[in-house]
Amino acid sequence: MTSGDKISQAKARLLVNYPYFGTLASKLKLVKNDDIEAFKSDGKKLEFREKYIEELKLEEIEFILANGAMHQTLAHDMRKNSRSGWLWQMATDMAINDMLVQNGLRLPYGAQYRKVFEGMYAEEIYAELKDDILRDDEDLEYEADDVDDVEQNSDKTQQSKEELQEEILQEQLLAEDAISLLEKEFKKGEAPLSIERFFTLEFSGKIDWREELKVALDKYFRDDYTLLPPSKKLLYTGIYLPSSISQTFRLVIVVDSSGSIDEELLNMFLSEVNFLMSLVQNYQIELIVCDDKIHSHDTFYTGEALNVTLKGNGGTDFRAAFKYVDENLDDVKLLLYFTDLDAKFPKEIPSYEVKWVTAKEKEVPFGEILELKS
């Protein structure tokens, strides 16, 4: 297998095994360089020795691609300040590699890694490396560079001001894309371990309920995958990837019809569900109206708008709805319960996921709160 084939397969594996790193790596510029021993990345491109790649296993190449992707997104890094360019690059590389190791990627030979730097930020590693240099040569007068390496600096002198501005803009865009993607991963609870060492993330308080609802639904209506038949997308390269097969996604929604329910919020919630379900190829929604007893149960299929008529206006007892679902519906994976949470809960925890869609915070014995706000 050639180095190009191995890199292509490693990219596909990385996208499946580590989607965040795989997405970033897909934008990475790869350059063969047989004048280096292994690989290096300056944030603009990933250079590699062909023979070195040919000797590695696919999981080790995944590590290299993830390393290069991280350097690429951190190229426009204001944290460098007046530190020495080459030493800051080394410190950042060691911090990245430690983070990748913590996430289970396989460290290849030739990668810079020290166990003693485990969990440390690049700034801390930089200070340790600088102290090591001074201890090794007590007569050395160490001064931080105002610029990057001499090699990089000479390259920059040959660029026009317009080219430099364009390069900086591209670096900023890559960094912004990486942060935006990372914030989405955090919201889904799927962000890489220790990734926050490299980015300044400014989350705006609580996650918007619409985003929470989308994440909850997306978890279950992803199409199933199969290897028979395989995807034809990369088949010509010898890479076998799963192909998607559409399945009918079944969602259960229970609406509390007691007198204290806010119909404006209910309509807003149903409107958002309508929109999200329009993105699904095949779906079936079981819509149940209940207070302390079942008042109606309607089934809606792909393309049909959700319509609900509130009946009851009495007291609420959650036990009635869960009992009805358990007795009448099979293969339930997700139940959304729109309610004010003033009711009796069943003692037994359901076997499916429950999201309590509500306008107020309150402790619940099971499931998760999706706080609905206008």
N, C-alpha and C positions, 0 to 999 in steps of 0.2 A: 504494500500500500504506500503510495507517495505521500509526501508531507502535506500536499494540498488536500488529498482525500481525507487524511487523518484530521486535519483542521476542520474540514467541512462536517465530518461526523461529530467531532468534539463540540462544534457550535450547536448542532442539533441537540446533542445530549444536554448541554448547558442550559439551553432554552427550556427543556423539559424539567430537568432536575433543579435548576436555580433560575427561575424566570427573570428575576430582577437583573442578575449579572448577564444572563443570556440576551436580554433586550438591549442592554448597553453595549455588549460585545458585537452585536449585529451591525453597529455603526463604526466599528474599529477598522482602521486602515492597517493592513498586514503587509510587511515588507521583508523579503529575504535579504539576509546580510551574513555572508559566510566569513566576514572579518571579525565577528564576535564569537565568543565561546558558547553562549547559550541563547539568552533572549534579553531584551531590554525595552522599556517603554518610557517615552518622554511626555506622554499625554497627548501627543499628536499622532503617533503611529506606534505599532508594536513590531519591533524588528526581531527576527529569529534566524538562527543558523539551521539550515535545512537538515543536516545530518543529525543535529540535536533533536529536532522534532520527530524524525523517523525512529529514534530510539526510545521515545516516550510512549507510555500507555495513554489511552484516550482520556482517562480521568485526570492525568497529569497535564494534558493539553488544555482541558477545561480550566484548570487552575491558572494557567498562563493567560488564557483569554480573559478570565475574570480579573486578573491582575491588570492587564492592559486596559480593560474597560474602565476600571476604577481610576487609573492614572489619567485616562482621557477626560473623564468628567471632573477631575480635580485639577486639571491644567490651569484653569483660571482660579487660582487659590490665593485669596488675599491674606491668608494666615502666614504666608512665607515671610512677609515683612522684610527686614534687612538681613535675614539669615543667609548663610552661604548656600548658593544654588545646588551644588553637587551633594552637599551633606544633607540639605533639606530633602532632596530627591531620595537619598538613601533612607532617611528616617521615615518618610512617607511610605516608601516601598516596604519597609519592615512592618509598619503598622498595618498596611493593607494585607500583607501576607499572613500576619497573625490573625486578622479578622477572617480571612478565607479559611485558615486552618480551623478556627472555632466553628465555622459553618460546615465543616465536614469535607471540604475539598482536599484532594490529595496533593501534598507538597512535592514538587519535582526537584531533582538534584539541580543545583545551580541557582535556586531561588534564595534570596537573602532572608534569613529567618533566625531569630534567637529566642529561645524559650524565656530568657530573663526579661524580655520586653513584652511578655504576655499581658494583654489588657491595657497597654499604655497608649496614650495619644502620641501623635507624631512630634509634638512640641517636647514632650518628655523624653522621647527616644533621641531627639536631636541633642538635647542637653547632655544626655549620657554619652552619646557618640563624641561630642565635642570634648567632654572631660577625658574620655579615653585617649583622644589624640594628644591633648596637652600632657597627660601622664606619660605617654610613650616618648615624648620629646619635650623635656622641661624647658629647653631653650627656644621652643617655637613660639613666636608671637602670632597668635591666631586672630584674624580679623574677618568679620563677616563681609561677604561680597555685597555690593549694591546691585549686582547683575547676576545672571545665571552663569553657567560654565562658559569658558572662553570659546568653545566650539559653538555653543548656542548663540553667543553674543556676536560672533563673526557672521553667522547666518543672518542675524537680524540687521546688521549694517548693510547687507545687500538687498534688503527689502525696502520698498517705498513706504511712505507714511500711510498711504491708502491700504496697502497690503497688510501692514501691521494692524491697522484698525479693524480690517475685515477678519483677521485671524483672532483678535481679541473678542470680537463680537461672536464668532463661531464658538469660542471657548465658553463664553457666557451662556449662550443658548444651550450648549451641551450640559452645563452645570444646572441650569434651570430645569431642563427636561429630566435630569437625573433626580433632582429634588422633588419635582412634581410626581414622578413615578414612585419615588420612595414614600411620599406621604400617602399615596393610594395603598401601597403595600402595608404601611402601618395601620391604616384603617381596617384592612382585611385581617390584620394580625399575622401577616406573612412576611414581614420585613426581615432581612438577614440579621443575624446576631451581631451586636456591637457596631452596626453600621453608623450609629449616631455620632461616632467619634470623628467622622469625616464631613458632616454637613451640619449647618445651623438650621434647624427645623422650627418653624414658627406656626404651631397649630393654633387655630382660632377657637379656643375653648372646646365646647362639645361638638361632636361630629353632627353635621346636618342630618336630620331624620331621613331625608330623601336618599342620601348616600348610604345610610345604614340599611334602608329598605332594599336598595339596589344590591348591596353586598349580600344581604340575607337571601334574596331570590337567586342571585347569580350563582351562589354556592350549590344550588340544587338544579337549576335548569340548564347547566352546561350539558352539551350533547355528550352521550356516551361515546367511547372510543373502542375500536377494534383493529386488529392487525390483519383481518381477513375480510375484505381485501385491504391491502396497504394503501396509504396515500400515494398518489402518482406524482406529487409535487417534486420530490427529490429522488424518485425511484431510479431515474436514469443515472444517478451518481452512485448507486449501490446502497443508498440509505433508506432503510425501511422505517417509516413513521406511521403512527396510527391514523386511520381515516375516521371521519365523524359519521355517525348514524343518528338521524333525528329520532328522538323518542317523545312521547306525549308527556309533558310536564304537568303534574297534578298538584294543585295548591288548594289548601283549605283555609277559608276565612270565616271567622265567627264574629258577628256583630252583636254587641250588648244592646238590647232594646229597652233598657230601663229609662226612666224619665230624666235622668241626669246627663244623658249623652248629648254632646255638642254636635248637632247635625252639620254645621259648617265644617268642622274638623273632619267629620266622617266623609263628607263629599270630597274634601281635599285629599284624604287618604285614598279613597277609591279611584279618584282621578289619576293619582300617581301610579297605583297598581295597574290601571288600564294602560297607561303609557308604557310602563316597563314590560307588561305582557305582550304589547305590540311588537316587541323585539324578539319574541320567542316564536319559533316556527309552528309548533303544535302545543297547545295547552288545554287544560280542563280545570276550571275553578269551581269548587264546591262552596257555595255561599250560604251560611246558616245564620238565621236570626233567632236570638234566644235571650230571655231574661232568667227566670227561674224554671222555664220550660221551653221546649223547642216550638217556635211559631212558624218557621218556614225553612225549607231547604231547596235551593235552586242550583242547577248546574249550568255553567256558561262555557262555551267552547271557543276555539280560536276565532278572533274577529268580532265576537259579540261584546257589546258594552255592558259593564256591570251596572245593574239597576237593583236598588234595594228599597223595600217598603218596611219601615219600622213598625212592629206590632208588639203590644204588650204593655210597656211603660210601668211594669211592676218592679218588684225587687229582683236582684240578680243572684244566681247561684251557678258558679262555674261548673259544678259537678254535673249538671244536666247536659251541658255541651260536650264535655269530654266523654261522658258515658255514651252519648249518641254517636260521636265519631268512632269510638272504639267498637261499637256494635254494628255500625252501618257502612264504614269506609275501610277499605284495605289499602295497604302500602302507602300510608301517610308518612311523609318525610318532614313537612313543614306546616305549621298552623299559625296563622296570624289572628290574634284575638283583639278586636277593637273594643275598648272598655274604659271605664273610669276606675277600675280596680277595687270597687267597693262591693265585695261579694265573698262567698265561701269558696275556698280552693279544695280540689280533691286531695286526698291523702297520698295517693300513689302518683309517682312521677311518670308522665307519658313516655312512651318509647320513641317519640318523634320530637323534633325541635319545636319550641314554642316561643313566639315573639309577642309580647304584650304591647300593643299599640295604644298609647295613652297620652293624655295631656299633662300628666303630673308624675312626679317621682314617688315611688313607694317600694318597699321591700316585697319581693315575691318569693314563694318557696321553691319555685323552679322556673326555668325559662329566662329570657332576657327582656329588659325594658327597651322599647323603641319610643323615645319621648317625642311626641308629635307637637310641633310648634308651627304657628302660621307665619 
